[in-house]
Amino acid sequence: MTRPVRTNVPGGVHVVGVVGTGGAGGAVARARLAHGADPVHVLAQSGWAADSAHSATVREDGALELTYLVSALDGIPPRVPEVPRDLGVAPDEVGEPYQRVAAYAVVTSERGVLLTQFNSQTHVAGDWGLPRGGLDDGESPVAGVHREVWEETGQRIDLGDLITVQSQHWVGRAPSGALEDFHAVRIVYAATCPEPTEIVIHDVGGTTSDARWVPVDRIDDYPLTSSWRRLAALHDLGERPGS
């Protein structure tokens, strides 16, 4: 029996592949993003390679649409990895399916890059990452990232391009102890802060314990979570001329 999927996007997530400059050639692939699925693998099943994430918008029916610029798949489709399990989770244990969509931003200013620290309400307490948060029902990723950056750091930003969409699936225990079959969908934007100010955490009681403007040449001094250790756009900041 299939267990119902808990999600913060009740309208569901859909993946669209478009071709041509800026997607002007139109859509060539459409599919619903199933729980645990990676958009890159979904597109590959239709014969298309995801070249880059293009946009993330909310449709009138409340569904979230992730659009990719694609090209014809040449060669073997990417392998779908096995779903990892946290230590202590037995192979026969079944978690509650949960698909959580969140928006993030790589925010830069004359003071550096904006990083936030996770608190004990998470499994990565003490680690650092990007300003972030789950989308509210019907909220667009653009609106969500503006809201979360303000709530977690007190900064006003100018949003840039969509950098990437990360999809991660694993089975583990939530801080409450509940076993979850967890699917994280992370929508990551570039952003600038024209007038950086001192940090103010407005979201008291949330999952952020600290936030800082970090010089780009000091990013590696901070213990980043695994997702952000792999994000090229964050580490490339230190390689810019004059950084």
C-alpha positions in Angstrom: 0.0 0.0 0.0 1.4 3.4 -1.0 1.7 5.8 1.9 0.5 9.4 1.3 3.2 12.0 0.9 3.3 14.9 3.3 4.4 18.1 1.5 4.5 21.9 1.8 3.5 22.2 -1.8 0.0 20.6 -2.0 -0.3 21.4 -5.7 2.6 19.1 -6.4 5.9 19.8 -8.2 6.2 19.5 -12.0 9.3 19.4 -14.2 9.3 21.0 -17.7 12.1 20.8 -20.3 12.4 23.6 -22.8 14.7 24.1 -25.8 16.2 27.1 -27.7 17.8 30.3 -26.4 16.1 31.2 -23.2 13.5 28.4 -23.7 12.1 30.2 -26.8 11.7 26.8 -28.6 9.0 25.7 -26.2 8.4 22.7 -24.0 9.5 19.3 -25.1 9.0 17.4 -21.8 6.6 17.5 -18.9 6.3 15.3 -15.9 5.2 15.4 -12.3 8.1 15.1 -9.8 7.4 12.0 -7.8 8.5 11.7 -4.2 12.2 11.1 -4.0 12.8 11.7 -7.8 15.5 14.0 -9.1 14.4 16.4 -11.9 17.5 15.5 -13.9 16.5 11.8 -13.9 12.9 12.6 -14.7 14.0 14.5 -17.8 16.5 11.8 -18.8 13.7 9.3 -18.8 12.1 11.3 -21.6 15.3 11.5 -23.6 16.5 14.9 -22.5 19.6 16.2 -20.7 19.1 19.0 -18.2 21.6 21.7 -19.2 20.6 24.3 -16.5 17.8 25.3 -14.3 15.8 28.1 -15.9 12.9 29.1 -13.6 10.7 28.1 -10.7 7.2 29.4 -10.7 3.8 28.7 -9.2 1.0 27.9 -11.6 -2.6 29.2 -11.2 -3.6 25.7 -9.9 -1.0 26.0 -7.1 1.5 23.6 -8.6 5.2 24.5 -8.6 6.8 24.2 -12.0 10.6 23.7 -12.3 11.7 24.6 -15.8 15.1 23.4 -17.3 16.9 24.3 -20.5 17.5 20.9 -22.1 19.2 19.2 -25.0 18.8 15.8 -26.6 20.3 13.1 -24.3 23.4 11.6 -25.9 24.5 8.4 -24.2 23.5 6.6 -21.1 21.0 8.3 -18.7 22.4 9.2 -15.3 22.1 6.4 -12.7 19.5 6.7 -10.1 21.3 6.2 -6.8 20.2 4.0 -3.9 18.4 5.9 -1.1 20.8 6.3 1.8 19.8 5.7 5.4 21.0 7.4 8.5 23.0 5.4 11.0 20.8 3.4 13.2 17.9 3.1 10.7 17.3 -0.6 9.9 16.8 -1.7 6.3 13.2 -2.8 7.1 12.1 0.4 8.8 9.6 2.5 6.8 9.5 6.2 7.2 6.8 8.7 6.6 7.2 10.2 3.1 7.8 13.9 3.2 8.7 16.1 0.3 9.8 19.6 1.4 10.5 22.4 -1.1 12.6 25.3 0.1 14.2 28.4 -1.4 17.8 29.6 -0.8 20.0 32.4 -1.8 23.7 33.0 -2.3 23.7 36.6 -1.1 26.8 38.7 -1.7 27.6 42.3 -0.8 30.6 44.5 -0.2 30.8 42.8 3.2 31.1 39.3 1.8 28.6 36.4 1.6 25.7 35.8 3.9 25.8 32.6 5.9 23.5 31.2 8.6 24.1 28.7 11.3 21.7 25.8 12.1 20.6 25.3 15.7 19.6 22.3 17.8 16.2 22.0 16.2 18.1 20.4 13.2 20.4 17.4 12.8 23.2 19.6 11.7 23.4 21.9 14.7 26.5 24.1 14.5 26.9 23.7 10.8 26.5 26.7 8.4 24.6 27.2 5.2 22.7 29.7 3.1 19.7 31.8 4.2 16.8 29.4 3.5 13.3 28.2 4.3 10.4 26.0 3.3 7.8 27.6 1.0 4.4 28.4 2.5 1.3 27.0 0.7 1.0 28.8 -2.6 4.1 30.9 -2.1 6.4 31.4 -5.0 10.1 30.6 -4.6 11.0 34.2 -5.3 8.7 35.5 -2.6 9.9 32.8 -0.3 13.5 33.6 -0.6 12.9 37.3 0.0 10.9 36.5 3.1 13.4 34.0 4.5 16.5 36.2 4.0 14.7 39.0 5.9 13.4 36.7 8.7 16.8 35.1 9.2 19.2 38.0 8.7 17.3 41.3 8.4 18.7 42.0 5.0 16.9 43.3 1.9 18.1 41.8 -1.4 18.0 42.1 -5.1 17.4 38.7 -6.6 19.4 37.4 -9.5 19.3 34.3 -11.6 18.2 30.8 -10.6 21.5 28.9 -9.9 20.4 25.4 -9.5 17.8 23.0 -8.0 19.1 20.3 -5.7 17.2 17.1 -5.0 18.2 14.9 -2.1 16.4 11.8 -0.9 17.2 9.8 2.3 15.6 8.0 5.2 16.4 9.3 8.7 15.0 10.6 12.0 13.6 14.1 12.4 14.7 16.0 15.5 11.4 14.9 17.0 12.5 11.3 16.7 10.0 10.5 13.9 11.3 8.4 11.1 11.0 10.2 7.7 11.4 9.1 4.1 12.7 12.6 3.3 12.9 14.3 -0.1 14.5 17.8 -0.1 14.0 20.0 -3.1 16.3 23.1 -2.8 15.8 26.0 -5.2 18.9 28.2 -5.1 19.2 31.8 -6.4 22.0 34.3 -6.7 21.3 37.6 -5.0 23.0 40.9 -4.0 22.5 43.1 -1.0 23.0 46.8 -2.1 22.9 48.1 1.5 24.2 45.5 3.9 23.5 46.1 7.5 24.2 44.4 10.9 22.5 41.1 11.2 19.1 40.9 12.9 17.4 37.5 13.3 13.7 38.2 13.2 12.6 34.6 13.1 12.9 33.9 16.9 12.2 30.3 17.5 13.2 29.2 14.1 16.2 27.0 13.1 18.8 29.7 12.8 21.1 30.3 15.7 23.5 32.8 14.1 24.1 34.6 10.8 27.1 36.5 9.5 28.6 38.4 6.6 31.6 36.2 5.8 34.5 37.5 3.7 34.7 35.3 0.6 38.2 34.2 1.3 37.0 32.9 4.7 34.2 30.7 3.5 36.3 27.5 4.0 36.8 28.4 7.6 33.1 27.6 8.3 31.8 24.0 8.6 29.2 24.0 5.8 26.6 21.3 5.4 27.2 18.7 2.7 24.8 20.4 0.3 26.7 23.6 0.3 30.2 22.1 0.3 29.2 20.8 -3.2 27.8 24.1 -4.5 30.3 25.5 -7.0 28.6 28.9 -7.1 29.4 29.5 -3.5 33.1 28.5 -3.7 33.6 30.2 -7.0 33.1 33.6 -5.1 36.6 33.4 -3.8 38.0 33.0 -7.2 36.6 36.3 -8.6 39.1 39.0 -9.5 39.6 41.4 -6.6 37.9 39.0 -4.0 
